[in-house]
């Protein structure tokens, strides 16, 4: 009989390396997805995911079962990312105002998207994902992480409060702020949220195709297209009100998988003996 995550944790704390490897493999994609959504760059996300996994391994003996194990992992990951993101503040900051100007420029000068399926499908999916990542990046990091934790990973306000070290009321306030900001922006600009908006996915996709400018997330989107019903999601948007469409899109786009390099990284971390589970 297969063991659940909490049972694997107990075995790992007793020194079972196979259980420890199973734990790390079960959380690595969620940690990577959280890192990528927060940082926006795959290379940064890979580096920080590795650091977070090391923290999980070395602090496992400190897990006191005051929460679900995965909630505890999100606490470690969130604290790490909110601290580390200060290192990336030297990069040009994207705001809703500057992103809106970029969208306006694209819709004014976009060429025709001349591509046939499946290339067209991939280009459109990459564009939608890139736009949503950019919109997330416009949020302050404190409200951005609340949005990601709840809408991408199903974290409740009680769990979110534990993760971020604030009250449930403060967490709900951050979540409300993030949703309102995204809804306002997407309602003003996105053609999927409001059909008469100027920005339609094929326009920025055509620009990317003409510039041969493949997004950082391309390979992950291609992988996801094969396993998720994007057509069903887009069709369902028509059934929702404008105010609900934005959150539906963020809730369903997509679950990231860690790069293939992590297959060996996890085993190496554990077998190296450099990072002990025990105090």
C-alpha positions in Angstrom: 0.0 0.0 0.0 1.4 3.4 -1.0 2.1 5.8 1.8 0.7 9.3 2.0 2.8 12.4 2.3 2.5 12.7 6.1 3.5 9.1 6.5 6.5 9.6 4.3 7.5 12.5 6.5 7.5 10.4 9.6 9.7 7.8 7.9 12.1 10.4 6.6 12.5 11.9 10.0 13.6 8.4 11.2 16.3 8.4 8.6 14.6 6.7 5.6 16.3 8.1 2.5 13.8 6.6 0.1 11.0 8.4 2.0 12.9 11.6 1.9 13.4 11.4 -1.8 9.7 10.6 -2.3 8.8 13.7 -0.3 11.1 16.0 -2.3 9.8 14.6 -5.5 6.2 15.2 -4.4 6.8 18.9 -3.5 9.4 20.0 -6.1 6.9 21.0 -8.9 4.8 23.0 -6.5 7.8 24.8 -5.1 9.1 25.4 -8.6 5.7 26.7 -9.8 5.5 29.1 -6.9 9.1 30.3 -7.5 8.4 30.8 -11.2 5.2 32.7 -10.7 6.9 34.9 -8.1 10.1 35.6 -9.9 9.1 35.3 -13.6 12.4 33.8 -14.8 12.9 30.1 -15.2 16.6 30.3 -14.3 16.0 32.2 -11.1 13.1 29.8 -10.3 15.4 26.8 -10.7 18.1 28.3 -8.4 15.7 29.3 -5.7 13.8 26.0 -5.9 17.0 24.2 -5.2 17.7 26.4 -2.2 14.2 25.9 -0.9 14.5 22.2 -1.2 17.7 22.2 0.8 16.0 24.3 3.5 13.1 21.7 3.6 15.6 18.8 3.9 17.7 20.5 6.6 14.8 21.7 8.6 12.6 18.5 8.4 13.4 17.5 12.0 11.8 20.9 13.0 8.5 20.1 11.5 6.1 19.8 14.5 2.9 18.9 12.6 1.3 22.2 13.6 0.0 22.3 10.0 -0.2 20.1 7.0 3.3 19.3 5.7 2.7 21.0 2.4 1.6 24.1 4.2 4.8 24.1 6.2 6.7 23.7 2.9 4.9 26.7 1.4 5.8 28.7 4.5 9.5 28.0 4.0 9.2 28.7 0.3 7.3 31.9 0.7 9.6 33.4 3.4 12.6 32.4 1.2 11.1 34.0 -2.0 9.9 37.2 -0.3 13.4 37.7 1.1 15.3 36.7 -2.0 13.2 38.8 -4.3 15.0 41.9 -2.9 18.0 40.7 -4.9 16.0 41.1 -8.1 14.7 44.6 -7.4 17.5 46.1 -9.6 15.6 44.8 -12.7 13.2 47.2 -14.3 9.9 47.0 -12.5 6.8 46.2 -14.4 3.7 48.1 -13.4 0.1 48.0 -14.6 0.6 51.4 -16.2 3.8 50.4 -18.1 2.3 47.0 -19.0 -0.8 48.8 -20.3 1.4 51.0 -22.5 3.2 47.9 -23.9 -0.1 46.3 -24.7 -1.3 49.5 -26.4 1.8 49.6 -28.6 1.4 45.9 -29.6 -2.2 46.2 -30.6 -1.5 49.3 -32.7 1.4 47.8 -34.7 0.7 44.1 -34.6 1.1 42.2 -37.9 -1.2 39.4 -38.9 -0.5 36.0 -37.3 0.3 33.8 -40.1 0.8 30.3 -38.6 -1.1 27.1 -38.9 -1.9 24.5 -36.2 -0.2 23.2 -34.1 2.2 26.2 -34.2 -0.6 28.7 -33.9 -2.1 26.9 -30.9 1.3 26.9 -29.2 2.0 30.5 -29.9 -1.4 31.6 -28.6 -1.0 29.5 -25.4 2.5 30.9 -24.9 1.1 34.4 -25.3 -1.7 33.9 -22.8 0.7 32.5 -20.3 3.2 35.3 -20.8 0.6 38.0 -20.4 -0.7 36.4 -17.2 2.8 36.1 -15.8 3.4 39.8 -16.7 0.2 40.8 -15.0 1.1 38.9 -11.8 4.5 40.7 -11.9 2.7 44.0 -11.7 1.4 43.2 -8.2 3.4 44.0 -5.1 5.1 40.9 -3.9 3.1 40.6 -0.7 -0.2 40.5 -2.4 1.2 38.6 -5.4 2.1 35.6 -3.2 -1.3 35.5 -1.6 -2.9 35.4 -5.0 -0.6 32.6 -6.2 -1.0 30.5 -3.0 -4.8 30.6 -3.0 -5.7 30.6 -6.7 -2.9 28.3 -7.9 -2.5 26.0 -4.9 -5.8 26.2 -3.1 -4.4 27.7 0.2 -7.1 28.8 2.6 -7.0 32.1 4.5 -6.2 30.2 7.7 -3.3 28.4 6.0 -2.2 31.6 4.2 -2.1 33.4 7.5 0.2 30.6 9.0 2.4 30.7 5.9 2.9 34.5 5.9 2.8 35.1 9.6 -0.2 37.4 9.5 -3.8 37.2 10.6 -6.4 35.5 8.4 -8.1 38.9 8.1 -4.9 40.5 6.8 -4.4 37.6 4.4 -8.0 38.0 3.0 -7.3 41.7 2.6 -4.2 41.0 0.6 -6.0 38.4 -1.5 -8.9 40.9 -2.2 -6.4 43.6 -3.2 -4.7 41.3 -5.7 -7.9 40.1 -7.3 -9.3 43.6 -7.6 -6.1 45.0 -9.2 -5.9 42.1 -11.7 -9.6 42.3 -12.5 -9.5 46.0 -13.2 -6.4 45.7 -15.4 -7.6 42.6 -17.3 -11.1 44.1 -17.8 -9.6 47.2 -19.3 -7.1 45.4 -21.6 -7.7 41.7 -22.2 -9.8 40.5 -25.1 -10.5 37.2 -23.3 -12.1 39.0 -20.3 -14.0 41.6 -22.4 -14.4 40.8 -26.1 -14.4 44.4 -27.3 -10.9 45.1 -25.7 -8.3 46.0 -28.3 -5.8 43.3 -27.2 -6.5 39.9 -28.7 -4.1 37.0 -28.2 -3.2 36.7 -31.9 -1.7 40.2 -31.9 1.2 39.8 -29.5 1.6 36.2 -30.8 2.2 37.6 -34.3 4.8 40.0 -33.0 6.7 37.2 -31.2 6.5 35.1 -34.3 7.8 37.9 -36.5 10.7 38.6 -34.1 11.4 34.9 -33.5 11.2 35.8 -29.9 10.3 32.6 -28.0 9.2 33.2 -24.4 11.1 31.7 -21.4 8.0 29.5 -20.7 7.7 28.0 -24.2 8.8 24.4 -23.4 6.5 24.3 -20.3 3.5 25.5 -22.3 4.1 22.9 -25.0 4.2 20.2 -22.4 1.0 21.5 -20.7 -1.0 21.7 -24.0 -0.9 18.0 -24.3 -2.3 17.4 -20.9 -4.8 20.2 -20.2 -8.0 21.1 -22.0 -7.3 24.8 -22.8 -10.2 24.9 -25.4 -12.6 23.9 -22.6 -11.3 26.7 -20.4 -11.6 29.3 -23.1 -15.2 28.1 -23.9 -16.1 28.2 -20.2 -15.0 31.9 -20.0 -18.0 32.8 -22.0 -20.3 31.5 -19.2 -18.7 33.7 -16.6 -19.2 37.3 -15.8 -16.4 39.8 -16.6 -15.4 40.0 -13.0 -15.0 36.2 -12.7 -13.1 35.6 -15.9 -9.8 36.9 -14.8 -9.6 34.7 -11.7 -10.8 31.7 -13.6 -7.9 32.2 -16.0 -5.3 32.5 -13.3 -6.7 29.6 -11.4 -6.3 27.2 -14.3 -3.1 28.4 -16.0 -1.0 26.0 -15.7 0.7 23.7 -13.3 4.4 23.9 -14.0 6.6 20.9 -14.0 10.2 21.1 -12.8 12.8 20.9 -15.6 14.4 17.5 -16.4 17.6 18.6 -14.7 15.8 18.2 -11.3 15.5 14.5 -11.8 19.1 14.1 -10.9 19.4 17.1 -8.6 17.0 15.6 -6.1 18.9 12.3 -5.9 22.2 14.2 -5.7 21.0 16.4 -2.8 19.9 13.5 -0.7 22.7 11.0 -1.5 25.5 13.6 -1.1 25.1 13.5 2.7 25.9 17.3 2.7 22.5 18.2 3.9 21.5 16.3 7.0 17.9 15.9 8.1 18.9 15.4 11.7 20.0 17.9 14.4 
